[in-house]
Amino acid sequence: MTRGEITGDYQRFNAADQSAFRRWLTVNTVTGAVAIFALIALTAVYSSGSGSMQKEPTPVHAEAH
């Protein structure tokens, strides 16, 4: 299916079908954006634990008696 066919099909929809399609498209766009945001947030949280958030090594002091 080419871009022109998709546009032509949309234009042939009646007003109710066009409205339903726009709602469907909006819901899917918002859902996709939320999913991408969640994946980015999870990646940021879990990748920070293995990088800059590492614990500093504790210096070992030997006492001479």
VMD Tcl script that builds the backbone (N, CA, C; Angstrom):
set m [mol new atoms 195]
animate dup $m
set s [atomselect $m all]
$s set {name element resname resid chain x y z} {
  {N N MET 1 A 0.840 -1.166 0.000}
  {CA C MET 1 A 0.000 0.000 0.000}
  {C C MET 1 A 0.892 1.237 0.000}
  {N N THR 2 A 0.644 2.128 -0.919}
  {CA C THR 2 A 1.472 3.328 -1.034}
  {C C THR 2 A 0.859 4.478 -0.253}
  {N N ARG 3 A 1.632 5.534 -0.123}
  {CA C ARG 3 A 1.173 6.695 0.632}
  {C C ARG 3 A -0.094 7.289 -0.004}
  {N N GLY 4 A -0.141 7.365 -1.318}
  {CA C GLY 4 A -1.310 7.906 -1.994}
  {C C GLY 4 A -2.562 7.076 -1.754}
  {N N GLU 5 A -2.384 5.773 -1.687}
  {CA C GLU 5 A -3.527 4.898 -1.427}
  {C C GLU 5 A -4.067 5.106 -0.017}
  {N N ILE 6 A -3.186 5.259 0.927}
  {CA C ILE 6 A -3.608 5.475 2.315}
  {C C ILE 6 A -4.362 6.795 2.422}
  {N N THR 7 A -3.816 7.850 1.822}
  {CA C THR 7 A -4.482 9.153 1.858}
  {C C THR 7 A -5.833 9.090 1.164}
  {N N GLY 8 A -5.885 8.412 0.028}
  {CA C GLY 8 A -7.147 8.277 -0.693}
  {C C GLY 8 A -8.184 7.521 0.113}
  {N N ASP 9 A -7.763 6.449 0.760}
  {CA C ASP 9 A -8.683 5.684 1.603}
  {C C ASP 9 A -9.225 6.551 2.735}
  {N N TYR 10 A -8.353 7.329 3.375}
  {CA C TYR 10 A -8.784 8.193 4.476}
  {C C TYR 10 A -9.796 9.227 3.988}
  {N N GLN 11 A -9.547 9.796 2.814}
  {CA C GLN 11 A -10.448 10.819 2.282}
  {C C GLN 11 A -11.807 10.237 1.909}
  {N N ARG 12 A -11.862 8.948 1.595}
  {CA C ARG 12 A -13.131 8.310 1.250}
  {C C ARG 12 A -13.949 7.923 2.486}
  {N N PHE 13 A -13.338 7.972 3.669}
  {CA C PHE 13 A -14.079 7.678 4.895}
  {C C PHE 13 A -15.165 8.723 5.094}
  {N N ASN 14 A -16.252 8.307 5.735}
  {CA C ASN 14 A -17.249 9.307 6.121}
  {C C ASN 14 A -16.750 10.031 7.367}
  {N N ALA 15 A -17.443 11.060 7.784}
  {CA C ALA 15 A -16.991 11.905 8.899}
  {C C ALA 15 A -16.819 11.109 10.191}
  {N N ALA 16 A -17.712 10.171 10.446}
  {CA C ALA 16 A -17.619 9.377 11.679}
  {C C ALA 16 A -16.385 8.476 11.656}
  {N N ASP 17 A -16.095 7.873 10.501}
  {CA C ASP 17 A -14.911 7.011 10.397}
  {C C ASP 17 A -13.623 7.825 10.488}
  {N N GLN 18 A -13.615 9.021 9.895}
  {CA C GLN 18 A -12.427 9.872 10.000}
  {C C GLN 18 A -12.184 10.267 11.452}
  {N N SER 19 A -13.244 10.587 12.162}
  {CA C SER 19 A -13.113 10.958 13.566}
  {C C SER 19 A -12.609 9.780 14.403}
  {N N ALA 20 A -13.142 8.605 14.145}
  {CA C ALA 20 A -12.703 7.408 14.875}
  {C C ALA 20 A -11.240 7.107 14.570}
  {N N PHE 21 A -10.843 7.276 13.310}
  {CA C PHE 21 A -9.447 7.023 12.937}
  {C C PHE 21 A -8.525 8.022 13.617}
  {N N ARG 22 A -8.905 9.302 13.669}
  {CA C ARG 22 A -8.067 10.301 14.349}
  {C C ARG 22 A -7.936 9.993 15.837}
  {N N ARG 23 A -9.027 9.560 16.474}
  {CA C ARG 23 A -8.949 9.172 17.898}
  {C C ARG 23 A -8.006 7.989 18.079}
  {N N TRP 24 A -8.145 6.983 17.206}
  {CA C TRP 24 A -7.283 5.796 17.271}
  {C C TRP 24 A -5.816 6.197 17.108}
  {N N LEU 25 A -5.563 7.080 16.132}
  {CA C LEU 25 A -4.200 7.523 15.878}
  {C C LEU 25 A -3.649 8.311 17.066}
  {N N THR 26 A -4.476 9.161 17.669}
  {CA C THR 26 A -4.050 9.939 18.833}
  {C C THR 26 A -3.741 9.032 20.017}
  {N N VAL 27 A -4.610 8.070 20.276}
  {CA C VAL 27 A -4.389 7.136 21.385}
  {C C VAL 27 A -3.103 6.346 21.176}
  {N N ASN 28 A -2.869 5.882 19.964}
  {CA C ASN 28 A -1.656 5.131 19.687}
  {C C ASN 28 A -0.410 6.001 19.774}
  {N N THR 29 A -0.508 7.252 19.370}
  {CA C THR 29 A 0.629 8.161 19.482}
  {C C THR 29 A 0.972 8.416 20.941}
  {N N VAL 30 A -0.033 8.680 21.758}
  {CA C VAL 30 A 0.202 8.927 23.190}
  {C C VAL 30 A 0.748 7.676 23.867}
  {N N THR 31 A 0.177 6.520 23.551}
  {CA C THR 31 A 0.649 5.260 24.135}
  {C C THR 31 A 2.109 4.997 23.756}
  {N N GLY 32 A 2.442 5.227 22.510}
  {CA C GLY 32 A 3.825 5.043 22.065}
  {C C GLY 32 A 4.778 5.999 22.750}
  {N N ALA 33 A 4.357 7.259 22.911}
  {CA C ALA 33 A 5.209 8.245 23.575}
  {C C ALA 33 A 5.442 7.871 25.036}
  {N N VAL 34 A 4.398 7.401 25.707}
  {CA C VAL 34 A 4.541 6.979 27.106}
  {C C VAL 34 A 5.473 5.775 27.204}
  {N N ALA 35 A 5.333 4.835 26.278}
  {CA C ALA 35 A 6.195 3.646 26.297}
  {C C ALA 35 A 7.657 4.032 26.060}
  {N N ILE 36 A 7.903 4.923 25.115}
  {CA C ILE 36 A 9.281 5.368 24.852}
  {C C ILE 36 A 9.838 6.097 26.065}
  {N N PHE 37 A 9.043 6.965 26.680}
  {CA C PHE 37 A 9.494 7.681 27.880}
  {C C PHE 37 A 9.834 6.699 28.997}
  {N N ALA 38 A 8.989 5.684 29.177}
  {CA C ALA 38 A 9.238 4.690 30.220}
  {C C ALA 38 A 10.528 3.920 29.941}
  {N N LEU 39 A 10.756 3.549 28.699}
  {CA C LEU 39 A 11.994 2.834 28.365}
  {C C LEU 39 A 13.222 3.699 28.597}
  {N N ILE 40 A 13.133 4.978 28.242}
  {CA C ILE 40 A 14.260 5.883 28.466}
  {C C ILE 40 A 14.500 6.057 29.964}
  {N N ALA 41 A 13.434 6.202 30.735}
  {CA C ALA 41 A 13.577 6.363 32.182}
  {C C ALA 41 A 14.190 5.110 32.816}
  {N N LEU 42 A 13.711 3.933 32.411}
  {CA C LEU 42 A 14.275 2.691 32.946}
  {C C LEU 42 A 15.746 2.544 32.573}
  {N N THR 43 A 16.075 2.894 31.357}
  {CA C THR 43 A 17.469 2.821 30.925}
  {C C THR 43 A 18.334 3.766 31.744}
  {N N ALA 44 A 17.842 4.970 31.985}
  {CA C ALA 44 A 18.607 5.941 32.768}
  {C C ALA 44 A 18.802 5.462 34.199}
  {N N VAL 45 A 17.770 4.884 34.785}
  {CA C VAL 45 A 17.860 4.413 36.170}
  {C C VAL 45 A 18.844 3.257 36.288}
  {N N TYR 46 A 18.717 2.276 35.420}
  {CA C TYR 46 A 19.553 1.085 35.549}
  {C C TYR 46 A 20.965 1.272 35.012}
  {N N SER 47 A 21.172 2.166 34.081}
  {CA C SER 47 A 22.527 2.375 33.582}
  {C C SER 47 A 23.340 3.231 34.545}
  {N N SER 48 A 22.689 4.071 35.341}
  {CA C SER 48 A 23.432 4.900 36.289}
  {C C SER 48 A 24.011 4.052 37.421}
  {N N GLY 49 A 23.432 2.917 37.712}
  {CA C GLY 49 A 23.930 2.048 38.767}
  {C C GLY 49 A 25.245 1.392 38.418}
  {N N SER 50 A 25.546 1.243 37.143}
  {CA C SER 50 A 26.783 0.574 36.762}
  {C C SER 50 A 27.863 1.556 36.329}
  {N N GLY 51 A 27.546 2.832 36.297}
  {CA C GLY 51 A 28.510 3.813 35.802}
  {C C GLY 51 A 28.960 4.769 36.884}
  {N N SER 52 A 28.443 5.963 36.863}
  {CA C SER 52 A 28.905 7.037 37.737}
  {C C SER 52 A 28.501 6.847 39.192}
  {N N MET 53 A 27.595 5.967 39.479}
  {CA C MET 53 A 27.127 5.790 40.850}
  {C C MET 53 A 27.893 4.694 41.601}
  {N N GLN 54 A 29.002 4.255 41.067}
  {CA C GLN 54 A 29.763 3.213 41.749}
  {C C GLN 54 A 30.357 3.767 43.039}
  {N N LYS 55 A 30.427 2.899 44.016}
  {CA C LYS 55 A 30.957 3.271 45.317}
  {C C LYS 55 A 32.465 3.480 45.212}
  {N N GLU 56 A 32.943 4.523 45.868}
  {CA C GLU 56 A 34.380 4.790 45.900}
  {C C GLU 56 A 35.088 3.692 46.708}
  {N N PRO 57 A 36.242 3.262 46.227}
  {CA C PRO 57 A 36.958 2.235 47.006}
  {C C PRO 57 A 37.434 2.815 48.346}
  {N N THR 58 A 37.300 2.002 49.385}
  {CA C THR 58 A 37.735 2.431 50.707}
  {C C THR 58 A 39.231 2.193 50.852}
  {N N PRO 59 A 39.958 3.240 51.227}
  {CA C PRO 59 A 41.426 3.050 51.397}
  {C C PRO 59 A 41.716 2.125 52.575}
  {N N VAL 60 A 42.724 1.313 52.422}
  {CA C VAL 60 A 43.112 0.367 53.468}
  {C C VAL 60 A 44.334 0.943 54.173}
  {N N HIS 61 A 44.225 1.119 55.485}
  {CA C HIS 61 A 45.335 1.654 56.281}
  {C C HIS 61 A 45.892 0.525 57.147}
  {N N ALA 62 A 47.162 0.313 57.026}
  {CA C ALA 62 A 47.809 -0.707 57.865}
  {C C ALA 62 A 48.403 -0.024 59.102}
  {N N GLU 63 A 48.102 -0.583 60.237}
  {CA C GLU 63 A 48.660 -0.018 61.471}
  {C C GLU 63 A 49.866 -0.847 61.867}
  {N N ALA 64 A 50.928 -0.165 62.202}
  {CA C ALA 64 A 52.145 -0.856 62.648}
  {C C ALA 64 A 52.205 -0.801 64.174}
  {N N HIS 65 A 52.336 -1.934 64.816}
  {CA C HIS 65 A 52.449 -1.986 66.280}
  {C C HIS 65 A 53.750 -2.574 66.660}
}
mol reanalyze $m
mol bondsrecalc $m
mol representation Tube
mol addrep $m
